[in-house]
Amino acid sequence: MSEFLFEIGTEEIPAGYIAPALSFLAASAGKRFAELGLKYGQVRTAGTPRRLTLVVENLQEKQEDQRKEHVGPSQKAGFDNEGNPTRAALGFARSKGVHVDDLQVIETSKGEYLMAVEEVAGRATLELLPELLVGLIEDIPFPKSMRWAESTLTFARPLQWLLILFNGMVVDFEIEGVRSRNLTCGHRFMAPEFFQVNDYADYLQKLEKSFVIADPDKRRKMVVEEVRRSVREQEREQDAQPFLDEDLIDTVTNLVEIPWGVCGSFDKKFLQLPREALVTSMREHQKYFPVTDSDGNLLPLFVAINNTNVSDRAMAVNGHERVLRARLEDGLFFFNEDKKQRLSDRLTSLSGIIFQRKLGTMEAKSRRMAELAGRVAAQVVPDRKEDAVRAARLAKADLLTEMVSEFPSLQGVIGAEYARLDGEKESVALAIGEHYMPVRAGSELPATLVGAVVGIADRLDTLVGCFAIGERPTGNKDSFGLRRQAIGLISIIRGLDLSLSLNEMLGHALAGYGKAVEVDTEVIDQVLDFIRLRFENELLAGGDYDQGAVEAATAVAFDDLRDCKLRIDALQSIRIRDAFVVLSGSFKRIRNITKENYSTDVDENLLQEEAEKKLYAVVQSVRDEALPLIERHMYDKALEVLLRMKEPVDSFFDEVMVMVEDEAVRRNRLNVLTVLRELVLQIGDISRMHMEE
């Protein structure tokens, strides 16, 4: 077992490409080694803007020898009556690389057959690596790739060098004119010379001496410490502390090979900018860290992380300050210009922004959102309906502002700030800022119900409109981010534990388009199904829910997510009970027997057998007790009541024949089972939870 070290040296790779590329390298390498039958130990990665590195511990030096048994033609077909091999036997032996005399006769269920035993010698790992490496390099997924010079390879940036060692030996490999060596190089500016390395420990140590911190986790910690140190050295503000945005830390970590921080300042006049606008100017455009006081208020300070240690710090700080000053001057100008017009005065101008060519303008969408927000608010938060309608009407007005034009990521945030300046209610301003939340899976949800209502209305309108004109996601194509819209909708409803009829709201959303789209009730079913699949996937992806329990609940009703989740939870908690397992098996039989029967009229005079009389009596009793519990969404208790049917159901199937010749008796017995079926289906189709033995 030996160490495998593989480094791809490149021109500077964009920061956002590095982490996904390293994850792919680790996962893909492990998969390829396993496919080759090579055992291996821990797989690790390292990387900087100029290198992607993979290290595999205890990689097997040679494949195991294999003994492969191949069954060929029957003995009768392989040898004639005199025992001479036929063409079938000779061809089979030749194809397996053995002599015909070495063929064995084995007994199978079909009779005696010929078998060839092939001894396959395992290949050395050194022989296998070149082909594996070609695949690794070519398959790394990047958002954008490029070709250079006469290269046929597409990669994030041009390859510069390859370091490939196995058990301390250089793996002979070449791609696009770049040949592997036992050399790597240090920092581009501070130590650009190439030097020899022996293994991964030696690699990390020598790179660090050459001003390269290859381990991303270590470099990330150094970035944080450099930011903090730079602020501590700023004597003017004793209580200053950096605002450490996690995403920005990740980005900066992959922008440098070693971090060197400097703290700069800017004119206090820029503090009049909305906080998010000021932070965004520093974070998104310049990758600077804002600085706050102990109360979280922004100070006129920032921290920049450099890739080199400059001797003249004052000059470096001055350069950063000059760049940021120009950006903030623009921002302040845009802010002052925007304040000259109220948000509500911009609404008519939304007609100049196209939402979607077939679906009209953002002004039309704004009106639909306001109408739909009123409908949603009536179910969710009726006492704040007026605020929800107002917020929905103003929610898209900031698209016309100079600030959003300059900083698109501030949509909603700037609208909230301007709403406050316009004297709108705080609840309205908050909702405008929150209606885009969550911006991605797992991110922050709206903190207010009014914000949630506006966000729900926005997403429902987009989903229905796009489905109505046939713009549905297919494969990797999702032009309007409808998957993200559906996931956001689910996250809001679940996160705030809202009870809402999706079917009803989707109907209102579709009606809101008027003649702009053809009203087709199938569209609502399609959108509901689209949301349902995302809802199921979300529950199952966490690994905490049984697929049968999820499908049992969603199969019978998917309208109110809160109600659906309550039914799933109840089914999930009872699914392993012995009585439930038996009942779910019987219910599967009941579903099959009654699949074409819909009548629940039972004539007690036609009940002949004691077992069917008892079953009907228990079903009536259980129904009377369970239905009130179901109406109060107390599904766990309702299921406990349903379990009382297990014994009489068993006895019924043991003692009663359902499909008798007497049509009236047969129909009556089917109706008894249908009553039972319809009762259970008010919680879930538990036949989906029955596992075949």
Protein Blocks (a to p, Z undefined) as FASTA:
>chain_A
ZZdddddddddddfklmmmmmmmmmmmmmmmmmmnopacddddddddfkbccdddehiaf
bdcddddddddddfklmpcfkopacfklmmmmmmnopafklpccdddfkbccdddddddd
dddfklmmmmmmmmmmmmpccfbdcdehjbfbdcfbdcfbdcddeehiacdddeehiacd
fbdcddfklomcccddfblmlmmmmmmmnopafblklmmmmmmmmmmmmmmmmmklmkbc
cdddfklmmmmmmmpfbdcdddddddfklmmpcfklmmmmmmmmnopacdddfkopacfb
dddddfbdcfblmlmmmmmmmmmmmmmmmmmmmmmmmmmpcfklmmmmmmmpcfbfklop
fklmmmmmmmmmmmmmmmmmmmlmmmmmmmmmmmmmmmmpmklmmmmmlgojlmmmmmmm
nopafklmmmmmmmmpcfbehiacdfbfklmmmmmmmmmmmmmmmmmnopacehjbcfko
mmmmmmmmmmmmmmnopacdfklmmmmmmmmnmmmbccdfklmmmmmmmmmmmmmmmmmm
nopacfklmmmmmmmocfblmlmmmmmmmmmmmmmpmklmmmmmmmmmmmmmmmmgcbfc
dcfklpmbfklmmmmmmmmmmmmmmmmmmmnopaklmmmmmmmmmmmmmmmmmmpcfklf
blmlmmmmmmmmmmmmmmmmmnoccklmpccZZ
